[in-house]
Amino acid sequence: MGRGRPDHRSLGGAARREPPQLRRRHLGAAGGGCTARRRASALARALCFVVVLDVGSSSVKGALYDERARLVPGTLAREASPIHTRPDGATEGDPAALVMRVEKVLDRVMALAGRRAARVRAVGLDVLTITLCGVDAGGEPLTPLYTYADDRSQDDVVALRRELDAAAIYQRTGCPLHTAYLPARFRWLRRTQPRLFGSVRRWLDAGTLLHRRWFGRDTPMSYSVASWSGLLDRRRLRWDQGLLAVLPVDEGRLPRLADYVEAPRGLARRFARRWPALAEAAFFLGVGDGAAANVGSGCVDPRRLALTVGTTGALRVVLPGPDPDVPSGLWAYRVGQRETLLGGAFSEGGSVFAWETDTLRLPPPARIEAALRTLPPDGHGLTVLPFLAGERSPGFAPGARACIAGLTSATTPLQILQAGLESVCYRFALVARLVRPHLAARYEIVASGGALARSPYWVQLMADVLEHPVLVSREAELTSRGAAILAWRGLGQWASLDAVGLKLPRACVPEPKRSEIYREAIERQRGLYDRVILDTNAARSAPR
C-alpha cells in the first residue's frame, strides 16, 4: 500500500477533522419525530465498518465495529485457542491450528455481517505478544508457536546477563533480559535445536504469520509488536544492531518494521475468493494486545492508568512524545510510532484464583465472594509469593516459584485464597509506585479484565492496596474496541484516540484503615521475596 494514500495516515499525521460519525450526529439531532427516524435509518445504511480480530492467549475473537468503535450486535464470533504447557517449562501453541481458528472466526464474522460486509473498510488486528514461529521460504511453519511464558531459556538469560551490558540493553530496547523475550529464546533454540534453527527462513509472530499467509508475500511487523520482542531499538525504530551482533539471527531472517498503519491490500487469490468483501480492504498490521487494551479502555494519556486482571495482569500508561528512560522493574513498549506504553506485567492474576479454588476444592465463586467479605484484612498470618509461572514485573526472575509462608494447623482454605488474592495486589502496588512519577497530578485508575469483573471483593481489595479509587469498566471486549479505534485512526476517521469517550461507573474508593494494614503486609512480602527469590537468583547467577 502507498503511504501517501489519504486513508492510511500515521498516528501523528491523521487528518485533524471531526470524525464523520460525529458530524452525522449533529445533523441527525435537528428536527424530530418521523424526520429524525428517517435520518437515523439513512445514517445506519450509510455507516462503514471495520472488522477486528483479537488473537489472545486463550481465545480468538472477531467482530464488526462501527465508526464510533461500538461492537455491532450479533457479529461477535469466538473460538477457544489453548496454549499447551509441559513440566519442562514449554508453553507453546500449534501455529497451523491457530491459523485455522482465526480464519474460522473471520468466516463467521463476515457471515454475520450480512449486507454490511460490503461496507467494511479495513481489518484491525491485535495479537498476543512475544510469540515466535519459524517458517520456511513458502511461509509454512517449521516450529511450534513459542509464547512469552515459555521459560526454557533460563540458562541463556543468565549467560547473556554475564556477557552483555544488561542495563544498556534495557534502556535501548525497553525490555530486560528475560525468558519472555527473544534474545534468550534465539540463543536457546540455536543451542538445543541447531538443525531446526538453521532450517528456518524467517521468524514471525502470530500476526505476521497470518498476513504472510493471506497475502502470499512477506509483510512488515509493526513497531508495536516488535517492541514486545526485546529486540527493538526503541529510539531508532529498527532491530537492535548491538544485540543482533551477538545473536544467531540477522535482519534478513526478521520481518521489515513499519508503523501499524502500513496496511497491506490485495489478498491472495484463494483468500480473495473466500472473503470477497475484503479483497481490497486495508489489513492493518497487528498491534500488541496490551496496547489495544489501553486504547479501548480510554487510557491514552498520563491522566489514566490501565489496570488489567485476566488470567495474567498488567498496569500500563500511554506517554506521548519523547521516549522516557525506563525505571528498573518496568518495560517500555509502543502503541504506534509516537506513543510509548510504560508499565509492568504479571504472570499472576486470575490464574492464582483459578489454581487455588481448584486445588483447595473451594465452593462456587458466588459463595466464595460472600465468604471473603467476612474475613478481616491480612488476618491469616500468611505471606504469599504468587509466582506460579515465574516472575515478570518488577523483579523479572523467570525461575521464581510460588511460596506460602506462615501455614499452621488452624489455617483454612479460604484464608489461603484470601492471602493469594492479596499477594497479587501487592505486586501491582510495587509496580504502581514505579509508574506513578509518570502520571498526571490527578489521574484515574481504570480496571478491566474478567477476573475483576467477576469479583467486587477483589476490586475493593485492589483499591485498598493501591490507596486510590478504582473504576471498573463495564464495557465488554475492550481490547477489540481498542483495535477498532486504532483502525479508524489509521483510516483518518478519528483525530485522536479518545474522539469518542468511554462511560465509566462510579469508582470503588479505598478504606484508609485497610490500606494501613496492607502497607505493612507489602513490606512483609518484600522481606520474604528478598530471602527466597533474590538469594536464590544471586546464587544461581554467581560465576562458576
Order of alpha helices (4+ residues) and beta strands (2+ residues): alpha-alpha-beta-beta-beta-beta-beta-alpha-beta-beta-beta-alpha-alpha-alpha-alpha-beta-alpha-beta-alpha-beta-beta-alpha-beta-alpha-beta-beta-alpha-beta-beta-beta-beta-alpha-alpha-beta-beta-alpha-beta-alpha-alpha-beta-alpha-alpha-alpha
